[in-house]
Amino acid sequence: MKVIVDTTVWSLALRRNNPDADSGTVAELKKLIQDFRVATIGSIRQELLSGIRHVAQFEELREKLRAFPDLLLTAADFEVAAQFFNQCRAKGVQGSNTDFLICAVAARRDMSIFTTDMDFMRFHKYLGVKLHMPI
């Protein structure tokens, strides 16, 4: 099964001078990459590429990320994301539009989400989205 890898996991793995480079999270990402199980969407790609100050670093990361094609999204993905936003908001749970889009894409395609963002634990509680846990 494919796994949508959230920005938080990618950021952990891509940090320079990363003391957590050998962490279980990064090791799991490497395993998912080796097994061709990584999935992504354009919003995650945008988050990863935003804020990079040096053009050379931007271009290098952009090239590396191109190995992971974006899932093609449809109007239904955005509609379900809005529905999820509303469901969570009714329960007092806040989140970003990108986070709810990730949840919608994962739910509609029966994928899990690999993240270190604890907000997704709250989303899981109300939306039933699957979270990928390293073994």
Secondary structure, DSSP 8 states (H G I E B T S, - for coil): --EEE-HHHHHHHH-TT-TTTTSHHHHHHHHHHHTT-EEB-HHHHHHHHTT---HHHHHHHHHHHTTS-B----HHHHHHHHHHHHHHHHTT----HHHHHHHHHHHHTT-EEE---THHHHHHHHH--EE----
